[in-house]
Structure formats: structure tokens, C-alpha cells
Amino acid sequence: MTTDFGVPPGSVAIRELVEQRLAEANGSAGVPETIKVEFRGQPVNVQVIDMPVVQLFYNPGTHRIRAQRSHDLSKDEALSANPWSDESQEYLHYLLSTQPADPSRRDPRFDELKDSLRDYKQLEPGLITRDGILVNGNTRRAALKELGSLTIRVGVLPTSCTWDDIHAVELTLQLRQDHRRDYSYINHLLALEEQMTLGRGLPDIARAFHTTTPALERDVWILNNLQDLVRRSKNGAFALRLMDFENAQEKLFELYRTVKGERSKEKADLLKEARLAAITLDFAKTDVRYIGSDFQARFLDQRLPEDFKSAPQAPTTKVIPGLNRPAPAAAPQVATARALTDAVLRLKAVEVAGEKAEPSQLADASKAKQNLLNAFDEAIEFAGKDFRMRKKRQAAPERVVDACKDLEQCVTDLVMARGNSSLDQEAFDDALVKLRGLLGRVAIEASKSIELPGEGLTWLNAAVAE
């Protein structure tokens, strides 16, 4: 079951006003405006009316700012205790107008929405219950309120609408991929988790969210790892929040693809831990891409500050309860990599806490983080050079492989040309002369680069010598 927030104060008067305006719209000479929504699995046309902006309430269960509620824990607690108070509604208004990744900053997209509403008015109606709770259009109402608009156009859901219906309708409208002001990625993950908690399967959720089951499987993997990072980041009274990873969406997508493509579990774990540490330190996607399973051992360990170097850990043996058998233990290298990631997470937690932390604690964390940044930056630079060198070493063989594919196609083309007598013999002979010259040059340069020729180069040298 979803959270039931009850009804807002004055709901009786709001219901009367809603019913009155619905009756007026039905009795007008024109055709009443309606919008189509999915209600309990069926498309339903609901009527649109004008309602006073000040008499509507933000939805305290909206998924749009679910992760951001933790920005101010005291206000979040007050919101849970009394979602309809002026203080709670003002907190919701504030979160709707700020950046998902950093609620302390104003969201430029919110101001763009305000400008659009000022210039072009309201193009699409919102959606409310008969108690005046906004199911869709919370952000539009916030913008209209700041503009001083008196009314907002809204569709009205059926009288029997419950909180289960409110959550379902909001997800159906907002989590689809369309041209609305998108939900943040973290709020998308939380909405997915909520649907799974309700017992819905991924194929069913995929249809509701207008996405694919593999995409949701990726999102579940990412959410599980982010929740693990939040737990591991606990540093005294401080800890990271899910929304602190809001801007890492594309890096997490690449991490998922790379880890799933790694056959060795140990290598996959090493790669994951190293990349998660770099993602926490806010390195760019193009930098994180250079981090492989051997990154820490080959490039990072020698550059780490002494405070972050861990002694090699012996594998610990755990026993499976009831079976009396040893459980698989993490490899020592993985345990060391995990310890480093934990240290990065704890430093980041203090940094995110900002003024809530003691000045000395904040200064120490900032200094330690900067030392880590320098070590990672230098290590990534060398890893990038190594990647480019390996790519250069593979370039010449890949060119020959591509040329072989073209020659295979040439054989097929010759057979086809012989069947219909379409071969340009002079042009083909000229091309073979050019090939002979190029093979000679390849043989010369390959002989200079390879001290002990293998079977292939031996053949090539003999062929061009003839």
C-alpha cells in the first residue's frame, strides 16, 4: 500500500467549489474542455475547470522531489508529520523550484517554465482530486503562484479517487518519456523501487513507464549500488544522500555496461570500486572511462597518500549458517579497493554536510580529498596514456583485418562479374599493381618494427621479393 496523507484542511469547501465549477462548465453553451488520463488501467476523459491557485495543495507524495526532501531533515520530518501545514507546503514549493542535484540552488529550468507561462499562458491543464490536491502540475502551480496568477486550469479526477489512485496516475503521467519537465533520475529510481515494493513485475512497470525491461534491470542494479554507497558513506553524524549522485547518471550507465561485460567477478568488482570512487570524486565521464580492473594496482597505489594506503588483507572465512560451509570471501585486492572507496565516500559526506560539520573537520576532509583528487588525476592521466598506446599497438593489425574483409568481398565480386562479363579488366589490373606497391611498403616498415618475423611477415617478405 502507498502512503495515505489524508485530506487537507478545508477540503469540504474545496469540494463544494469544485462541484460548482464542474456544474457551471457542464451548463455552458460551449463544449466543455476535457483531458484523457489513465485511471485504474482505463483511459478516462475528465473535465477541465479553472481553480484558484491559492486554494490548491501540493501533493506531499509527489515523486518529483522525493529524493530532495532529505535536503532539510527537520523540515522533512515536519512534512511527514503534517503535510498540509503552511510550513510543509512552503517547503514543497521551495524544492519544486530548485535543482534536483543541489536543492540549495535555484533551478534555471523552473525560471524557464515561469517565462513560458508568462509569455504563452498555460498550454496544458494540471490534474487535481476533488479535495484540491495536485496530482499533476505541482511545478506549474509553483510557477503560477510566483507569477501572481489567480487561477490554474486543472482536470478533476473522479469522486472515488484514493491515494493509491493518486500515486498511480502521477507515475503514469510523469514517468513517461515525453516533453514534460523530466523527473530527476534519482526520483525515477525511487518510483521504480516503490512499484516493485507493491509487488509489480518489471515487465508490467516497463509498460507503465513506457520503457523496456532491460532498462529497468539496469536501473535496479544502479539503485542497489547507490543505496550501498549511502550506507558505506556514514561518517559519524554525516552520510551521503541518493540525490548527491544525481549528476552521475551517464557515468553509472557506462559502469553498468562495463561491469556486466566483464567475465571475471574479481575484475568486475575491482573495476566497479575504482570507478565508483572516481564518480564520487566528480571526475568526468571521459576520465572514468580509462579506469579498468587493474587501475588501482598499476596506476593508483603508488600515487596514493600514505594515509590511504591499506596493508594487504588476508581473506576472511565466513561460515554459512545452518550449512557449516565456508562462504565465498572477497579477494584481498577487492577488499583493499573497497576500503579506499569507503574512505572517499566518508570524505564526500563531510564535504556535503558543509556548515553542519565542525570547521576543523571540514578543513581536514577538504585537504584529504584534494590529495586524493591529485592522486586520482595523475593516475587517470597515465591510464589514459596506456589506453592510447594500446590502441595504437592494435591499429596496424586491425587495418590488415579490415583489408582482408575487403579482399574477401572482392572474391565474391569477381565471381559475380564473371557471370555477367562486367569486370573492367584494365582497372582491376591497375588496382593490383597498386596493391603490389603497397604490400612492398608494408613489408619494409613491418621488418623495421619486428625483430623476429613470424609466419605472416616471412610470407609477405618472400612474396614482395619475388
Buried (B, 14 or more C-beta within 10 A) or exposed (E): EBBEBEBBEBBEEBBEBBEEBBEEBEEEEEEBEBBEBBBEEEEBEBBBBBBEBEBBBBBBBBBBBBBBBBBBEEBBEBBEEBBBBEEBBEBBBBBBBBBBBBBEEEBEBBEEBBEBBEEEEBEEBBBBBBBBBBBBBBBBBBBBBBEEBEBBBBBBBEEEBEBBBBBBBBBBBBBBEEEEEBBBBBBBBBBBBBBBEEEBEBEEBBEBBEBEBEEBBBBBBBBEBBEEBBEBBBBEEBBBBBBBBBBBBEBBBBBBEBBEEBEEEEBBBBBBBBBBBBBBBEBEBEBBBBBBBBBBBBBBBEBBEEEBEBEEBEEEEEEEEEEEEEEEEBBBBBBBBBEBBBBBBBBBBBBBBEEEBEEEBBEBBEEBBEBBBEBBBBBBEBBBEBBEEEEEEEEEEEEEEEEEEEEEEEEEEEEEBEEEEEEEEEEEEEEEEEEEEEEBEBBEEBEEEEEEBEEEBEEBBEEBEE
